[in-house]
Amino acid sequence: PARYVHAEAEPRWQRFWEETGVFRAVRHEGRPKRYVLDMFPYPSGAGLHVGHPEGYTATDIYCRYSRMKGFDVLHPMGWDAFGLPAEQYAIQTGTHPAETTRKNIDTFRRQLKMLGFSYDWEREFGTIDDNYVRWTQWIFVKLFERGLAYQDKVLVNWCPALGTVLANEEVIDGKSERGGHPVVRTPLRQWMLRITAYADRLAEDLSLVDWPEGTVSMQRNWVGRSEGATISFDVQGFEGAKIDVFTTRPDTLLGCTYVVLAPEHALVEKITSAEKLPAVRAYMQAAASKSDLDRTSEKTKTGVPTGAMVIHPLTGQAVPIWVGDYVIGSYGTGAVMAVPGHDERDFAFAKTFELPVIEVVSPDGKLHDSLDAAYVDEGILVRSGKFDGLKSTDGKRAIVDELVALGKGAPKITYKLRDWVFSRQRYWGEPIPVYFPVDMKDPAGDPRKGDEHVIRYDKPIAVPENELPLRLPNLVDFRPGEDPQGPLARAVDWRFFQKDGQWYARETNTMPQWAGSCWYYLRFADPKNDAEPWSQKAYDDWMPVDLYIGGAEHGVLHLLYARFWHKVLFDIGKVRHPEPFLKLVHQGIILGEDGEKMSKARGNVVNPDDIVKGYGADCLRLYEMFMGPLEAVKPWQSAQIQGVVRFRDRIFSILTGRPLVDAIDDATKRLVHKTIKKVTEDIESLSFNTAISAMMVLLNHLGSLKELPREAAKGLLLCVSPFAPHVAEEVWRLWGNERSIALEAWPTFDPTLCVDDVIEMAVQVNGKVRGRVTLPVKASEDEARNAALTAEGVSAFTTGKTLKKFIYVPGKIVNLVVA
Ligand code: ANZ
C-alpha cells in the first residue's frame, strides 16, 4: 500500500493551493460572507513560535469549514512591521531596520506557508509599506482636521545621559533601567489623540459585541466612567478662590469634614499659610517622584495641612484644607471633599490625623455613635438636616438640585481614560505628516546650516493628501539623540524645506507602533487600492470582521485604539458599522513542558520548524488543537504528539488501504451522522479538541471494518480536511478526485440518526395510561418530566392540578401523581 510522506506531500499541496488560487477571497452575489481575522504578527527576529499557530490554526479550521459551508471567506495575513526591536537591532549592528524587517517577514511568511494556512496571500501587506503608510498618515490628517490630533506638553521621562525619552517601565526608582542613569520628569511637546471625546461610545458600544466578558470589563474599567457631581467650596479669606471637587457621592456632603488637594493642584501654593509653606513644599517635592499607582496603593495615607479653610456650601461651616498624595492631580478636579465616615481612604487619613468622622449615611436609618470603619454602601441619610430620611439615590439627586440652585455644583460625568500620547521620539515609525513654519532671525539664513531660527510649533500644517506618503529619510545613525525631538531632527535635509521663500520644518516625532494595527483590518478588504484607503464596495463586501482571534494581552490597548479610530472613521462616513470586531476570542498561552512561560532564557522554547520537520504541519495543527480548549492556558507535552501522528497516519492507511463499498450498516451510519453533527457544532463553537476526539472515535470504528462504507469514509475525510488539510487532500486525490477537497460541500447529517437510542414509554397519570413519550434511554428525570407533561393527551389530566409526585424508572416507568 501507498505510504504517506509528509515532508514530500505537504509542500506539494501547498504549491497546489497557491497555483490553483483556491483560497482567494471573492464575493459572490447572494452568498453569505465571513471575515475571519488573526491578530497579525510582529515579525521578530526569533521567527514564529508555537503560540502563533494556535490561534492561526483555529481561524484556519473555521475558514476552511466556512468555505465548505458555502460562505465567501476573507482570511488575510500581514505584518505589524514597525517597532522598537528592529530599531534597537539597527542601533547595535548598523543594519537598516527596513532590511532586518523584510528579512524577518520572509521568514514568517515561509513558516506560515509551511503550516498550510488558507490565507489569501494576494492581500498580504506590511504596515511599513509605502502604500499603507500613506493611508495611515491620511487617517492622521483626518484626525488632525477634526481637532482630534493636537499638541500638548506632557511630562516624559527624559534621560540626559542616554539622550532619550524612556517609557515608565524603563525607569526604576528614578534611574534608567539600562545603565542606572538619572531620569527627570520633564515636559515635552507631544502629539495627542483625543480619545476621551469617544469615552462614552467606547464604553457604551461594548454592548454591541460578542467578546470575552473579562475583556469587555477591562475595557469598561479602562474607560472608567463615573457619574457624580462637581461641588464648589469657597476658600475662606481669598476673594473669588474656590476649590471644585468631583464626587460620586453627593449624598454624603454633610459628612465632609475636610478637603484634600492633590500636591500638584494649582491652588496649593496660593492658599497655604506662610507658616505651613515649608512643610507643604517638601511634601510636594516628595510626591513628584512617586507614580500615581504608588500613591493610590499605599496603605498609610500621608498629607500635610495648609492652614487654610473652605466654607461648606450647605452648612457654611469652615472646613480645613489638606494636601495629600492619595488625591491624583489628573483625575476629576484634582481635589476631593473628604467624607471619612463613608470612604475608606478618607477614613484612614482621618484616623491618622485625628480629624472628625461623622456618620451621614446609615444602613438602617438609625444613628450610630462611632464608626469602626467607613460605611461605603448606600443607605439612608442621617445628620443631614432636611435631607434626613432620604435613600442615597434620592439624596444624591436632592443635594445636587440644591447645589445647582445655589450655584455651587452641577451633575458631572468623569472618565479615567486619558488622551493618547501619540508621538514617539524614534526613527522606525510612520512620520507624523505635519510641518511648521520656521521664523529665521536672518531672512537669508539657512536652518539646515544651524542659522538661528524658531520653529512655530503653534502653527502646524498637515501635509497635503497628494504628497502622502511622507517617507522616512534614510538615516545611518538611528540612535535617539540629545535632541529630545528624536533622531529625525538630525536629518536636516529632510526636516527643513523651503517653499515660496518661506522655510518650514517637518515634525520629527513618529507614530507609535499601535498606529499600524488601528486599521489594518480595513485595508485587507481592499489592499491594492491606490486611490483611497478602501472602497465603499470593498467595505460592504467584507466588513465587519465576524471573528477576530488573538492574544488576551491586546485586550485593552490595541482593541481600544482600533475601536477609537473606527468610530472616527464612522463619523467621517468611511465605515458603516459602529464596531469593527463582532466576535472576539483569545487563545490561551502555550507554556513550556515545565509549565513555565516559554522563553529563550529558560531554554524551553519549542520551535514550529522542528515540529513540522519531525511530524508534519498537519500534526502540529492537530496537536495544538487537541491540547485542550482553545482559550485555556496549556503546557506543551511532546510525548502527546505521537497520539496525533498515529491519528494522521491511520487516516491515511485506513482510508486508502481498504475497499470502498456502497453498503452501510446501521451502526456505522448512525456513528457517521453523529460525528458530522458533533464536528459541525464543535467548529461553530470553536471547540476543536472535542471535534478531534469525535473523529478519532469514528476512525477507530472504521479501522475495525474490512470494507469501508463510502458514505462513512467520505464523511470522515471531509470533517478531517479543515484540521489536517494536507493528508486529506492526499487521500482525496488517491480516491480519484482532481479538484481540491477544500472546494467540496461540508457534509450534512440527518438529525434523526443522531439521537441516542430511544425508547417509547407510556405516561401514566395517577396510575392510568394517558399518553406516550419517546425518550433517550438515558434521559434524565428532568427531561422525562418535561416530556411527560407536554406529551399529547396528558395535559387534559394535569392542567389546573399540582404535580405531587413524579416516578421515573429509566426505560420502564413514567408516572405523574397529581391532585
Ligand atoms: C466624596 C466621597 C464620599 C467619595 C464617599 C467617595 C465616597 P471613582 O468612582 O473612581 O470616579 N476622588 C475624586 N477625585 C479624586 C482624585 N483626583 N484622586 C483621588 N480620589 C478622587 O471615584 C470618585 C471618588 O473618588 C470621589 O467621590 C472622590 O471621593 C474620590 F462616601 O467624594 B468621593
Boltz pocket constraint, residues with backbone or C-beta under 6 A from the ligand:
constraints:
  - pocket:
      binder: B
      contacts: [[A, 224], [A, 225], [A, 226], [A, 246], [A, 247], [A, 248], [A, 249], [A, 252], [A, 262], [A, 326], [A, 327], [A, 328], [A, 329], [A, 330], [A, 331], [A, 332], [A, 333], [A, 334], [A, 335], [A, 336], [A, 337], [A, 338], [A, 339], [A, 341], [A, 342], [A, 343], [A, 375], [A, 376], [A, 414]]
      max_distance: 6.0
